[in-house]
Amino acid sequence: MKRESIKLSEIFEAYRQWLIDDLEESERYELNNEFYTSVENDEGYWLECSISKEKPTNSSTYSSVRKDIYTCDFGFRVHKKYNQNGVGYIGSVYFEGSSVNEVLKITSYNKFQSLLLNLYYNETPVILDVEDEGGIDTSLGLDI
């Protein structure tokens, strides 16, 4: 289903909802009721967004900067549009560190993977309402 646009915060919320539905309650407790996310503003041209059940222990280093996008469960790069302030598009998608351009296979994808692929291939405008991970709800729905 092609969308007109999506807010960046809605992408993170879609992951949160998918993960809550996918995990057993005991697994959510083991994760201390939260998942890992990172948003890196890379020189004002794009945002590198990383999402994982747990914080990666083996993030790659590029020019002495931690790059979770290559080691998290899901990573994507939102390129900012020069002619539209506060709007971008997903220019790269990574599943478990591998670019979908390099390893995309005919298979079934989970709901969140399908969303990312749809946004990527349709170049759906992404409204940049999140600049860092501080504004993202990373809770897994438990009353702790």
VOVOTI-246046 format. One record per residue: residue number from 0; residue in three letters; x, y, z of N, C-alpha, C in turn. Coordinates in steps of 0.02 Angstrom, whole numbers, always signed. Layout:
residues N
@n->NUM&res->ala&n.c1->X&n.c2->Y&n.c3->Z&ca.c1->X&ca.c2->Y&ca.c3->Z&c.c1->X&c.c2->Y&c.c3->Z
...
This chain:
residues 144
@n->0&res->met&n.c1->+42&n.c2->-59&n.c3->+0&ca.c1->+0&ca.c2->+0&ca.c3->+0&c.c1->+44&c.c2->+62&c.c3->+0
@n->1&res->lys&n.c1->+37&n.c2->+103&n.c3->-51&ca.c1->+77&ca.c2->+164&ca.c3->-56&c.c1->+46&c.c2->+219&c.c3->-13
@n->2&res->arg&n.c1->+88&n.c2->+253&n.c3->+24&ca.c1->+67&ca.c2->+308&ca.c3->+67&c.c1->+86&c.c2->+374&c.c3->+35
@n->3&res->glu&n.c1->+50&n.c2->+426&n.c3->+53&ca.c1->+67&ca.c2->+493&ca.c3->+30&c.c1->+130&c.c2->+517&c.c3->+67
@n->4&res->ser&n.c1->+133&n.c2->+504&n.c3->+133&ca.c1->+191&ca.c2->+522&ca.c3->+174&c.c1->+185&c.c2->+485&c.c3->+240
@n->5&res->ile&n.c1->+238&n.c2->+488&n.c3->+279&ca.c1->+239&ca.c2->+458&ca.c3->+346&c.c1->+285&c.c2->+499&c.c3->+390
@n->6&res->lys&n.c1->+268&n.c2->+504&n.c3->+453&ca.c1->+312&ca.c2->+538&ca.c3->+501&c.c1->+366&c.c2->+489&c.c3->+523
@n->7&res->leu&n.c1->+425&n.c2->+514&n.c3->+536&ca.c1->+479&ca.c2->+471&ca.c3->+560&c.c1->+458&c.c2->+437&c.c3->+626
@n->8&res->ser&n.c1->+424&n.c2->+474&n.c3->+669&ca.c1->+402&ca.c2->+445&ca.c3->+732&c.c1->+354&c.c2->+387&c.c3->+721
@n->9&res->glu&n.c1->+315&n.c2->+388&n.c3->+666&ca.c1->+269&ca.c2->+333&ca.c3->+652&c.c1->+307&c.c2->+270&c.c3->+632
@n->10&res->ile&n.c1->+365&n.c2->+277&n.c3->+602&ca.c1->+406&ca.c2->+219&ca.c3->+584&c.c1->+430&c.c2->+185&c.c3->+648
@n->11&res->phe&n.c1->+455&n.c2->+225&n.c3->+695&ca.c1->+477&ca.c2->+197&ca.c3->+759&c.c1->+419&c.c2->+166&c.c3->+798
@n->12&res->glu&n.c1->+361&n.c2->+197&n.c3->+795&ca.c1->+302&ca.c2->+170&ca.c3->+829&c.c1->+280&c.c2->+104&c.c3->+796
@n->13&res->ala&n.c1->+286&n.c2->+99&n.c3->+731&ca.c1->+268&ca.c2->+37&ca.c3->+696&c.c1->+314&c.c2->-20&c.c3->+719
@n->14&res->tyr&n.c1->+379&n.c2->-5&n.c3->+728&ca.c1->+425&ca.c2->-56&ca.c3->+754&c.c1->+405&c.c2->-76&c.c3->+825
@n->15&res->arg&n.c1->+391&n.c2->-26&n.c3->+866&ca.c1->+371&ca.c2->-40&ca.c3->+935&c.c1->+311&c.c2->-86&c.c3->+937
@n->16&res->gln&n.c1->+260&n.c2->-71&n.c3->+898&ca.c1->+199&ca.c2->-112&ca.c3->+898&c.c1->+213&c.c2->-182&c.c3->+872
@n->17&res->trp&n.c1->+253&n.c2->-186&n.c3->+819&ca.c1->+271&ca.c2->-252&ca.c3->+791&c.c1->+308&c.c2->-294&c.c3->+844
@n->18&res->leu&n.c1->+356&n.c2->-263&n.c3->+879&ca.c1->+395&ca.c2->-299&ca.c3->+928&c.c1->+352&c.c2->-321&c.c3->+987
@n->19&res->ile&n.c1->+307&n.c2->-278&n.c3->+1010&ca.c1->+262&ca.c2->-296&ca.c3->+1065&c.c1->+221&c.c2->-357&c.c3->+1045
@n->20&res->asp&n.c1->+195&n.c2->-356&n.c3->+984&ca.c1->+155&ca.c2->-412&ca.c3->+960&c.c1->+196&c.c2->-476&c.c3->+950
@n->21&res->asp&n.c1->+260&n.c2->-468&n.c3->+933&ca.c1->+303&ca.c2->-524&ca.c3->+917&c.c1->+333&c.c2->-559&c.c3->+978
@n->22&res->leu&n.c1->+343&n.c2->-521&n.c3->+1032&ca.c1->+377&ca.c2->-549&ca.c3->+1091&c.c1->+327&c.c2->-576&c.c3->+1143
@n->23&res->glu&n.c1->+348&n.c2->-627&n.c3->+1177&ca.c1->+312&ca.c2->-652&ca.c3->+1235&c.c1->+323&c.c2->-603&c.c3->+1292
@n->24&res->glu&n.c1->+278&n.c2->-602&n.c3->+1340&ca.c1->+285&ca.c2->-556&ca.c3->+1397&c.c1->+351&c.c2->-568&c.c3->+1434
@n->25&res->ser&n.c1->+371&n.c2->-631&n.c3->+1442&ca.c1->+434&ca.c2->-646&ca.c3->+1477&c.c1->+494&c.c2->-616&c.c3->+1439
@n->26&res->glu&n.c1->+492&n.c2->-616&n.c3->+1373&ca.c1->+546&ca.c2->-587&ca.c3->+1334&c.c1->+550&c.c2->-511&c.c3->+1344
@n->27&res->arg&n.c1->+492&n.c2->-480&n.c3->+1349&ca.c1->+490&ca.c2->-407&ca.c3->+1361&c.c1->+521&c.c2->-390&c.c3->+1429
@n->28&res->tyr&n.c1->+507&n.c2->-433&n.c3->+1479&ca.c1->+539&ca.c2->-423&ca.c3->+1544&c.c1->+615&c.c2->-432&c.c3->+1540
@n->29&res->glu&n.c1->+637&n.c2->-482&n.c3->+1502&ca.c1->+709&ca.c2->-493&ca.c3->+1494&c.c1->+743&c.c2->-433&c.c3->+1461
@n->30&res->leu&n.c1->+707&n.c2->-397&n.c3->+1420&ca.c1->+734&ca.c2->-337&ca.c3->+1387&c.c1->+725&c.c2->-274&c.c3->+1429
@n->31&res->asn&n.c1->+704&n.c2->-283&n.c3->+1492&ca.c1->+691&ca.c2->-227&ca.c3->+1537&c.c1->+639&c.c2->-179&c.c3->+1508
@n->32&res->asn&n.c1->+591&n.c2->-206&n.c3->+1471&ca.c1->+535&ca.c2->-167&ca.c3->+1445&c.c1->+555&c.c2->-112&c.c3->+1396
@n->33&res->glu&n.c1->+611&n.c2->-122&n.c3->+1362&ca.c1->+629&ca.c2->-71&ca.c3->+1312&c.c1->+671&c.c2->-101&c.c3->+1256
@n->34&res->phe&n.c1->+670&n.c2->-68&n.c3->+1199&ca.c1->+712&ca.c2->-87&ca.c3->+1143&c.c1->+762&c.c2->-31&c.c3->+1130
@n->35&res->tyr&n.c1->+810&n.c2->-44&n.c3->+1087&ca.c1->+863&ca.c2->+3&ca.c3->+1073&c.c1->+848&c.c2->+42&c.c3->+1009
@n->36&res->thr&n.c1->+862&n.c2->+105&n.c3->+1011&ca.c1->+856&ca.c2->+146&ca.c3->+951&c.c1->+909&c.c2->+200&c.c3->+952
@n->37&res->ser&n.c1->+929&n.c2->+220&n.c3->+892&ca.c1->+980&ca.c2->+272&ca.c3->+885&c.c1->+962&c.c2->+313&c.c3->+824
@n->38&res->val&n.c1->+968&n.c2->+379&n.c3->+830&ca.c1->+959&ca.c2->+425&ca.c3->+773&c.c1->+1019&c.c2->+470&c.c3->+771
@n->39&res->glu&n.c1->+1058&n.c2->+464&n.c3->+717&ca.c1->+1118&ca.c2->+504&ca.c3->+709&c.c1->+1109&c.c2->+553&c.c3->+652
@n->40&res->asn&n.c1->+1117&n.c2->+617&n.c3->+666&ca.c1->+1113&ca.c2->+669&ca.c3->+615&c.c1->+1182&c.c2->+675&c.c3->+583
@n->41&res->asp&n.c1->+1188&n.c2->+651&n.c3->+522&ca.c1->+1253&ca.c2->+647&ca.c3->+489&c.c1->+1264&c.c2->+708&c.c3->+445
@n->42&res->glu&n.c1->+1296&n.c2->+759&n.c3->+474&ca.c1->+1317&ca.c2->+820&ca.c3->+439&c.c1->+1260&c.c2->+856&c.c3->+405
@n->43&res->gly&n.c1->+1199&n.c2->+848&n.c3->+431&ca.c1->+1143&ca.c2->+886&ca.c3->+405&c.c1->+1113&c.c2->+861&c.c3->+340
@n->44&res->tyr&n.c1->+1142&n.c2->+809&n.c3->+311&ca.c1->+1117&ca.c2->+784&ca.c3->+246&c.c1->+1068&c.c2->+726&c.c3->+254
@n->45&res->trp&n.c1->+1075&n.c2->+687&n.c3->+307&ca.c1->+1031&ca.c2->+631&ca.c3->+319&c.c1->+1031&c.c2->+613&c.c3->+392
@n->46&res->leu&n.c1->+982&n.c2->+571&n.c3->+410&ca.c1->+978&ca.c2->+542&ca.c3->+477&c.c1->+988&c.c2->+467&c.c3->+471
@n->47&res->glu&n.c1->+1033&n.c2->+440&n.c3->+511&ca.c1->+1043&ca.c2->+368&ca.c3->+512&c.c1->+1004&c.c2->+341&c.c3->+572
@n->48&res->cys&n.c1->+954&n.c2->+299&n.c3->+557&ca.c1->+909&ca.c2->+273&ca.c3->+608&c.c1->+923&c.c2->+198&c.c3->+617
@n->49&res->ser&n.c1->+931&n.c2->+178&n.c3->+680&ca.c1->+945&ca.c2->+108&ca.c3->+696&c.c1->+897&c.c2->+84&c.c3->+749
@n->50&res->ile&n.c1->+872&n.c2->+23&n.c3->+740&ca.c1->+824&ca.c2->-5&ca.c3->+787&c.c1->+842&c.c2->-79&c.c3->+798
@n->51&res->ser&n.c1->+840&n.c2->-99&n.c3->+862&ca.c1->+856&ca.c2->-168&ca.c3->+879&c.c1->+821&c.c2->-187&c.c3->+944
@n->52&res->lys&n.c1->+810&n.c2->-252&n.c3->+953&ca.c1->+784&ca.c2->-275&ca.c3->+1017&c.c1->+831&c.c2->-255&c.c3->+1073
@n->53&res->glu&n.c1->+896&n.c2->-262&n.c3->+1060&ca.c1->+947&ca.c2->-247&ca.c3->+1110&c.c1->+1000&c.c2->-203&c.c3->+1080
@n->54&res->lys&n.c1->+1035&n.c2->-166&n.c3->+1122&ca.c1->+1090&ca.c2->-124&ca.c3->+1099&c.c1->+1144&c.c2->-169&c.c3->+1070
@n->55&res->pro&n.c1->+1168&n.c2->-155&n.c3->+1009&ca.c1->+1220&ca.c2->-197&ca.c3->+980&c.c1->+1285&c.c2->-191&c.c3->+1019
@n->56&res->thr&n.c1->+1319&n.c2->-247&n.c3->+1026&ca.c1->+1383&ca.c2->-247&ca.c3->+1061&c.c1->+1441&c.c2->-240&c.c3->+1013
@n->57&res->asn&n.c1->+1427&n.c2->-247&n.c3->+949&ca.c1->+1482&ca.c2->-247&ca.c3->+901&c.c1->+1471&c.c2->-195&c.c3->+846
@n->58&res->ser&n.c1->+1453&n.c2->-134&n.c3->+865&ca.c1->+1442&ca.c2->-82&ca.c3->+815&c.c1->+1506&c.c2->-71&c.c3->+776
@n->59&res->ser&n.c1->+1497&n.c2->-61&n.c3->+711&ca.c1->+1556&ca.c2->-47&ca.c3->+670&c.c1->+1578&c.c2->+25&c.c3->+680
@n->60&res->thr&n.c1->+1640&n.c2->+37&n.c3->+668&ca.c1->+1667&ca.c2->+104&ca.c3->+675&c.c1->+1687&c.c2->+130&c.c3->+607
@n->61&res->tyr&n.c1->+1665&n.c2->+189&n.c3->+592&ca.c1->+1681&ca.c2->+221&ca.c3->+528&c.c1->+1707&c.c2->+290&c.c3->+545
@n->62&res->ser&n.c1->+1769&n.c2->+302&n.c3->+528&ca.c1->+1802&ca.c2->+366&ca.c3->+545&c.c1->+1794&c.c2->+381&c.c3->+619
@n->63&res->ser&n.c1->+1805&n.c2->+332&n.c3->+661&ca.c1->+1802&ca.c2->+335&ca.c3->+734&c.c1->+1733&c.c2->+353&c.c3->+761
@n->64&res->val&n.c1->+1681&n.c2->+347&n.c3->+720&ca.c1->+1613&ca.c2->+360&ca.c3->+742&c.c1->+1574&c.c2->+294&c.c3->+742
@n->65&res->arg&n.c1->+1538&n.c2->+281&n.c3->+794&ca.c1->+1498&ca.c2->+221&ca.c3->+800&c.c1->+1443&c.c2->+221&c.c3->+748
@n->66&res->lys&n.c1->+1434&n.c2->+167&n.c3->+712&ca.c1->+1383&ca.c2->+162&ca.c3->+660&c.c1->+1338&c.c2->+102&c.c3->+675
@n->67&res->asp&n.c1->+1286&n.c2->+113&n.c3->+714&ca.c1->+1239&ca.c2->+60&ca.c3->+731&c.c1->+1198&c.c2->+38&c.c3->+670
@n->68&res->ile&n.c1->+1191&n.c2->+80&n.c3->+620&ca.c1->+1149&ca.c2->+64&ca.c3->+562&c.c1->+1171&c.c2->-2&c.c3->+529
@n->69&res->tyr&n.c1->+1235&n.c2->-19&n.c3->+535&ca.c1->+1261&ca.c2->-79&ca.c3->+503&c.c1->+1258&c.c2->-141&c.c3->+548
@n->70&res->thr&n.c1->+1239&n.c2->-134&n.c3->+611&ca.c1->+1240&ca.c2->-191&ca.c3->+657&c.c1->+1174&c.c2->-203&c.c3->+693
@n->71&res->cys&n.c1->+1128&n.c2->-157&n.c3->+690&ca.c1->+1063&ca.c2->-167&ca.c3->+722&c.c1->+1020&c.c2->-213&c.c3->+681
@n->72&res->asp&n.c1->+964&n.c2->-235&n.c3->+710&ca.c1->+917&ca.c2->-277&ca.c3->+675&c.c1->+891&c.c2->-242&c.c3->+612
@n->73&res->phe&n.c1->+876&n.c2->-177&n.c3->+619&ca.c1->+851&ca.c2->-137&ca.c3->+564&c.c1->+886&c.c2->-70&c.c3->+563
@n->74&res->gly&n.c1->+905&n.c2->-48&n.c3->+505&ca.c1->+935&ca.c2->+18&ca.c3->+497&c.c1->+909&c.c2->+50&c.c3->+433
@n->75&res->phe&n.c1->+904&n.c2->+115&n.c3->+434&ca.c1->+884&ca.c2->+150&ca.c3->+374&c.c1->+911&c.c2->+222&c.c3->+376
@n->76&res->arg&n.c1->+924&n.c2->+248&n.c3->+318&ca.c1->+952&ca.c2->+316&ca.c3->+312&c.c1->+900&c.c2->+360&c.c3->+278
@n->77&res->val&n.c1->+880&n.c2->+413&n.c3->+312&ca.c1->+832&ca.c2->+460&ca.c3->+284&c.c1->+871&c.c2->+519&c.c3->+256
@n->78&res->his&n.c1->+869&n.c2->+526&n.c3->+190&ca.c1->+902&ca.c2->+582&ca.c3->+156&c.c1->+856&c.c2->+642&c.c3->+159
@n->79&res->lys&n.c1->+883&n.c2->+699&n.c3->+179&ca.c1->+843&ca.c2->+760&ca.c3->+183&c.c1->+836&c.c2->+791&c.c3->+113
@n->80&res->lys&n.c1->+776&n.c2->+813&n.c3->+98&ca.c1->+763&ca.c2->+845&ca.c3->+34&c.c1->+785&c.c2->+918&c.c3->+40
@n->81&res->tyr&n.c1->+825&n.c2->+941&n.c3->-8&ca.c1->+851&ca.c2->+1009&ca.c3->-5&c.c1->+796&c.c2->+1061&c.c3->-16
@n->82&res->asn&n.c1->+748&n.c2->+1045&n.c3->-58&ca.c1->+696&ca.c2->+1094&ca.c3->-75&c.c1->+635&c.c2->+1091&c.c3->-30
@n->83&res->gln&n.c1->+634&n.c2->+1046&n.c3->+19&ca.c1->+578&ca.c2->+1040&ca.c3->+65&c.c1->+605&c.c2->+1033&c.c3->+136
@n->84&res->asn&n.c1->+602&n.c2->+1086&n.c3->+173&ca.c1->+627&ca.c2->+1085&ca.c3->+242&c.c1->+585&c.c2->+1038&c.c3->+285
@n->85&res->gly&n.c1->+619&n.c2->+994&n.c3->+322&ca.c1->+585&ca.c2->+949&ca.c3->+367&c.c1->+556&c.c2->+887&c.c3->+334
@n->86&res->val&n.c1->+576&n.c2->+873&n.c3->+272&ca.c1->+552&ca.c2->+814&ca.c3->+236&c.c1->+612&c.c2->+777&c.c3->+206
@n->87&res->gly&n.c1->+607&n.c2->+712&n.c3->+205&ca.c1->+660&ca.c2->+671&ca.c3->+174&c.c1->+629&c.c2->+609&c.c3->+143
@n->88&res->tyr&n.c1->+672&n.c2->+562&n.c3->+126&ca.c1->+650&ca.c2->+498&ca.c3->+98&c.c1->+701&c.c2->+445&c.c3->+119
@n->89&res->ile&n.c1->+680&n.c2->+383&n.c3->+123&ca.c1->+725&ca.c2->+330&ca.c3->+143&c.c1->+768&c.c2->+311&c.c3->+83
@n->90&res->gly&n.c1->+833&n.c2->+321&n.c3->+89&ca.c1->+879&ca.c2->+308&ca.c3->+34&c.c1->+917&c.c2->+243&c.c3->+41
@n->91&res->ser&n.c1->+918&n.c2->+214&n.c3->+101&ca.c1->+952&ca.c2->+151&ca.c3->+114&c.c1->+915&c.c2->+113&c.c3->+168
@n->92&res->val&n.c1->+912&n.c2->+47&n.c3->+161&ca.c1->+882&ca.c2->+4&ca.c3->+212&c.c1->+928&c.c2->-55&c.c3->+225
@n->93&res->tyr&n.c1->+936&n.c2->-71&n.c3->+289&ca.c1->+979&ca.c2->-127&ca.c3->+309&c.c1->+939&c.c2->-174&c.c3->+355
@n->94&res->phe&n.c1->+941&n.c2->-238&n.c3->+340&ca.c1->+914&ca.c2->-289&ca.c3->+384&c.c1->+972&c.c2->-329&c.c3->+412
@n->95&res->glu&n.c1->+981&n.c2->-326&n.c3->+478&ca.c1->+1036&ca.c2->-359&ca.c3->+512&c.c1->+1104&c.c2->-342&c.c3->+480
@n->96&res->gly&n.c1->+1113&n.c2->-278&n.c3->+463&ca.c1->+1176&ca.c2->-254&ca.c3->+438&c.c1->+1188&c.c2->-260&c.c3->+364
@n->97&res->ser&n.c1->+1143&n.c2->-293&n.c3->+329&ca.c1->+1153&ca.c2->-302&ca.c3->+257&c.c1->+1104&c.c2->-258&c.c3->+219
@n->98&res->ser&n.c1->+1129&n.c2->-224&n.c3->+169&ca.c1->+1087&ca.c2->-182&ca.c3->+127&c.c1->+1037&c.c2->-224&c.c3->+89
@n->99&res->val&n.c1->+975&n.c2->-201&n.c3->+86&ca.c1->+924&ca.c2->-240&ca.c3->+49&c.c1->+941&c.c2->-242&c.c3->-25
@n->100&res->asn&n.c1->+981&n.c2->-196&n.c3->-49&ca.c1->+1002&ca.c2->-198&ca.c3->-120&c.c1->+1049&c.c2->-256&c.c3->-134
@n->101&res->glu&n.c1->+1086&n.c2->-277&n.c3->-82&ca.c1->+1136&ca.c2->-330&ca.c3->-92&c.c1->+1109&c.c2->-400&c.c3->-77
@n->102&res->val&n.c1->+1059&n.c2->-406&n.c3->-33&ca.c1->+1038&ca.c2->-472&ca.c3->-12&c.c1->+963&c.c2->-484&c.c3->-16
@n->103&res->leu&n.c1->+927&n.c2->-440&n.c3->-49&ca.c1->+855&ca.c2->-448&ca.c3->-53&c.c1->+838&c.c2->-514&c.c3->-87
@n->104&res->lys&n.c1->+797&n.c2->-553&n.c3->-54&ca.c1->+778&ca.c2->-619&ca.c3->-79&c.c1->+702&c.c2->-624&c.c3->-80
@n->105&res->ile&n.c1->+679&n.c2->-670&n.c3->-121&ca.c1->+608&ca.c2->-685&ca.c3->-122&c.c1->+593&c.c2->-725&c.c3->-59
@n->106&res->thr&n.c1->+558&n.c2->-696&n.c3->-14&ca.c1->+542&ca.c2->-727&ca.c3->+50&c.c1->+482&c.c2->-691&c.c3->+79
@n->107&res->ser&n.c1->+460&n.c2->-712&n.c3->+136&ca.c1->+408&ca.c2->-675&ca.c3->+170&c.c1->+441&c.c2->-628&c.c3->+220
@n->108&res->tyr&n.c1->+414&n.c2->-569&n.c3->+224&ca.c1->+441&ca.c2->-519&ca.c3->+269&c.c1->+391&c.c2->-506&c.c3->+325
@n->109&res->asn&n.c1->+417&n.c2->-487&n.c3->+383&ca.c1->+371&ca.c2->-469&ca.c3->+437&c.c1->+340&c.c2->-401&c.c3->+422
@n->110&res->lys&n.c1->+292&n.c2->-382&n.c3->+463&ca.c1->+255&ca.c2->-321&ca.c3->+451&c.c1->+300&c.c2->-259&c.c3->+449
@n->111&res->phe&n.c1->+349&n.c2->-256&n.c3->+493&ca.c1->+393&ca.c2->-198&ca.c3->+495&c.c1->+440&c.c2->-197&c.c3->+435
@n->112&res->gln&n.c1->+468&n.c2->-253&n.c3->+415&ca.c1->+510&ca.c2->-256&ca.c3->+356&c.c1->+471&c.c2->-234&c.c3->+294
@n->113&res->ser&n.c1->+409&n.c2->-257&n.c3->+290&ca.c1->+367&ca.c2->-238&ca.c3->+233&c.c1->+356&c.c2->-163&c.c3->+230
@n->114&res->leu&n.c1->+345&n.c2->-133&n.c3->+289&ca.c1->+336&ca.c2->-60&ca.c3->+292&c.c1->+399&c.c2->-24&c.c3->+266
@n->115&res->leu&n.c1->+458&n.c2->-43&n.c3->+292&ca.c1->+520&ca.c2->-11&ca.c3->+271&c.c1->+532&c.c2->-19&c.c3->+195
@n->116&res->leu&n.c1->+521&n.c2->-78&n.c3->+170&ca.c1->+530&ca.c2->-90&ca.c3->+98&c.c1->+482&c.c2->-49&c.c3->+56
@n->117&res->asn&n.c1->+420&n.c2->-45&n.c3->+78&ca.c1->+370&ca.c2->-5&ca.c3->+43&c.c1->+390&c.c2->+69&c.c3->+41
@n->118&res->leu&n.c1->+411&n.c2->+95&n.c3->+97&ca.c1->+432&ca.c2->+165&ca.c3->+100&c.c1->+494&c.c2->+178&c.c3->+57
@n->119&res->tyr&n.c1->+540&n.c2->+131&n.c3->+58&ca.c1->+602&ca.c2->+136&ca.c3->+21&c.c1->+589&c.c2->+135&c.c3->-55
@n->120&res->tyr&n.c1->+555&n.c2->+84&n.c3->-78&ca.c1->+545&ca.c2->+76&ca.c3->-150&c.c1->+498&c.c2->+127&c.c3->-180
@n->121&res->asn&n.c1->+451&n.c2->+153&n.c3->-140&ca.c1->+406&ca.c2->+204&ca.c3->-165&c.c1->+432&c.c2->+275&c.c3->-154
@n->122&res->glu&n.c1->+490&n.c2->+281&n.c3->-122&ca.c1->+519&ca.c2->+347&ca.c3->-106&c.c1->+468&c.c2->+391&c.c3->-72
@n->123&res->thr&n.c1->+433&n.c2->+362&n.c3->-23&ca.c1->+382&ca.c2->+397&ca.c3->+14&c.c1->+412&c.c2->+454&c.c3->+54
@n->124&res->pro&n.c1->+384&n.c2->+514&n.c3->+50&ca.c1->+409&ca.c2->+570&ca.c3->+90&c.c1->+404&c.c2->+553&c.c3->+165
@n->125&res->val&n.c1->+459&n.c2->+566&n.c3->+201&ca.c1->+462&ca.c2->+554&ca.c3->+273&c.c1->+465&c.c2->+623&c.c3->+307
@n->126&res->ile&n.c1->+416&n.c2->+637&n.c3->+348&ca.c1->+415&ca.c2->+701&ca.c3->+384&c.c1->+461&c.c2->+693&c.c3->+445
@n->127&res->leu&n.c1->+510&n.c2->+736&n.c3->+449&ca.c1->+562&ca.c2->+730&ca.c3->+501&c.c1->+540&c.c2->+763&c.c3->+565
@n->128&res->asp&n.c1->+498&n.c2->+728&n.c3->+603&ca.c1->+473&ca.c2->+755&ca.c3->+666&c.c1->+515&c.c2->+730&c.c3->+726
@n->129&res->val&n.c1->+568&n.c2->+692&n.c3->+713&ca.c1->+613&ca.c2->+667&ca.c3->+764&c.c1->+684&c.c2->+683&c.c3->+743
@n->130&res->glu&n.c1->+722&n.c2->+714&n.c3->+787&ca.c1->+792&ca.c2->+730&ca.c3->+771&c.c1->+842&c.c2->+687&c.c3->+810
@n->131&res->asp&n.c1->+818&n.c2->+655&n.c3->+864&ca.c1->+861&ca.c2->+610&ca.c3->+903&c.c1->+817&c.c2->+560&c.c3->+939
@n->132&res->glu&n.c1->+848&n.c2->+511&n.c3->+970&ca.c1->+810&ca.c2->+457&ca.c3->+1002&c.c1->+773&c.c2->+478&c.c3->+1065
@n->133&res->gly&n.c1->+785&n.c2->+538&n.c3->+1090&ca.c1->+753&ca.c2->+561&ca.c3->+1151&c.c1->+677&c.c2->+566&c.c3->+1146
@n->134&res->gly&n.c1->+651&n.c2->+577&n.c3->+1086&ca.c1->+579&ca.c2->+584&ca.c3->+1077&c.c1->+544&c.c2->+520&c.c3->+1055
@n->135&res->ile&n.c1->+577&n.c2->+463&n.c3->+1061&ca.c1->+549&ca.c2->+400&ca.c3->+1037&c.c1->+529&c.c2->+357&c.c3->+1097
@n->136&res->asp&n.c1->+468&n.c2->+331&n.c3->+1095&ca.c1->+445&ca.c2->+286&ca.c3->+1148&c.c1->+474&c.c2->+217&c.c3->+1134
@n->137&res->thr&n.c1->+520&n.c2->+196&n.c3->+1177&ca.c1->+553&ca.c2->+130&ca.c3->+1168&c.c1->+526&c.c2->+79&c.c3->+1217
@n->138&res->ser&n.c1->+472&n.c2->+94&n.c3->+1252&ca.c1->+444&ca.c2->+47&ca.c3->+1300&c.c1->+409&c.c2->-10&c.c3->+1264
@n->139&res->leu&n.c1->+405&n.c2->-66&n.c3->+1298&ca.c1->+374&ca.c2->-127&ca.c3->+1269&c.c1->+307&c.c2->-143&c.c3->+1301
@n->140&res->gly&n.c1->+274&n.c2->-93&n.c3->+1330&ca.c1->+206&ca.c2->-102&ca.c3->+1352&c.c1->+194&c.c2->-136&c.c3->+1418
@n->141&res->leu&n.c1->+246&n.c2->-147&n.c3->+1457&ca.c1->+237&ca.c2->-179&ca.c3->+1523&c.c1->+227&c.c2->-126&c.c3->+1576
@n->142&res->asp&n.c1->+189&n.c2->-142&n.c3->+1627&ca.c1->+180&ca.c2->-96&ca.c3->+1684&c.c1->+233&c.c2->-114&c.c3->+1736
@n->143&res->ile&n.c1->+290&n.c2->-83&n.c3->+1731&ca.c1->+345&ca.c2->-97&ca.c3->+1778&c.c1->+355&c.c2->-36&c.c3->+1823
